[in-house]
């Protein structure tokens, strides 16, 4: 039984680190996890990928062969990821893991908001699928920014169409606002109160309406905070994933 | 009187082309427009930028000096954009245009969802500011995808905090769905009807709730369709911008 977990989030939100932590977690609990690096632009990773898209797509070669700048090369490389599904699928079959932890491209825009990402997520064979969306702690330390990233997370969920767990990364860097952030995620009322005291009246109004609707739509962030430096919080991410994966969506 | 227009949108949505078309439009109508390329990763542009961040930030040099891959270099370059505000501001003062059309970084994620973008938009001196968000026609040809990009547009609006005009680009590529897309943007009811016939029941439900709230929050896409190849539609973008800029927000 393969549980596929796609780790997503904005550039620099800590996806690769979260991938390595999840790998460690599942291994420590006696399961058999396997990592798939799906970021053709990755240079160094905090883990050794078991399966690596860089074995199929080389950014340097693309830059040379097509005379592309880094932007163009990353876009092309991300688009090519979908074309490598069969080969990658073969490696997954051979490994036959309990958990396939997929570290997605550095910029979520090049994965979720192009055809390649949804195609890959949809067509990868797995018994259960879930996404972990990384809420970058440093991007959500004000209520308006929190709503903004929640909207982005919703947009990604609609594109990838898998059950989604939201993890707040870099909790250590926002320790003074951590309680507030988790309150905003847990309680629409807490978020509204915070928005009420924001200076930007128009944008706090827009934020309030949008956050109300997200709650009504069943998209309650349900944020779990994880550390950048320790395994702190991983147990909660794993628990949320277990609930999500066992709901048997997709597959 | 300087009207600053930030052209935003996902990678490949046609920002640079839209920038060049707006430049041409304003010039043809007798105004004095100036283009600012804010994308350090741009290689070729369909216009000759009057002011260019590439004169201040060189991606190739960053890649070498810091031994960065394309991902890392783009992130660093985008973050450095904010540090060049003073020099760029000086050039804008000297030019003293009626319209400053700002072509933003290729991936909106590296502009809107990092500190650099909001900082730059907020601190650039201008009498009026507005954003044009490019809805990539090829990314919004299904109702669920349309809602997804609308959410992204809302998220960007909350981060950049300027009045926003939404432009549907590549209308020529989605000509068979164009009427539908414009209907979804104009009428919440039309969008809901379309969502009702989508196969993915759960995601269409989430989409319906989210789109209702965006309408209530006053974020009606108000989409204007523009061509990739002709000046078709520009008049409507310019008209929407005129209304938006004259509302005197920010500045």
Interface residues (C-beta under 8 A of the other chain):
Chain A: X10 X11 X12 X39 X41 X42 X43 X59 X63 X68 X69 X70 X71 X72 X73 X74 X75 X106 X107 X108 X109 X110 X113 X114 X139 X144 X145 X147 X148 X149 X151 X152 X154 X155 X156 X157 X158 X159 X161 X200 X203 X205 X206 X207 X208 X209 X210 X212 X213 X214 X216 X217 X218 X219
Chain B: X10 X11 X12 X39 X41 X42 X43 X59 X63 X68 X69 X70 X71 X72 X73 X74 X75 X106 X107 X108 X109 X110 X113 X114 X139 X144 X145 X147 X148 X149 X151 X152 X154 X155 X156 X157 X158 X159 X161 X200 X203 X205 X206 X207 X208 X209 X210 X212 X213 X214 X216 X217 X218 X219
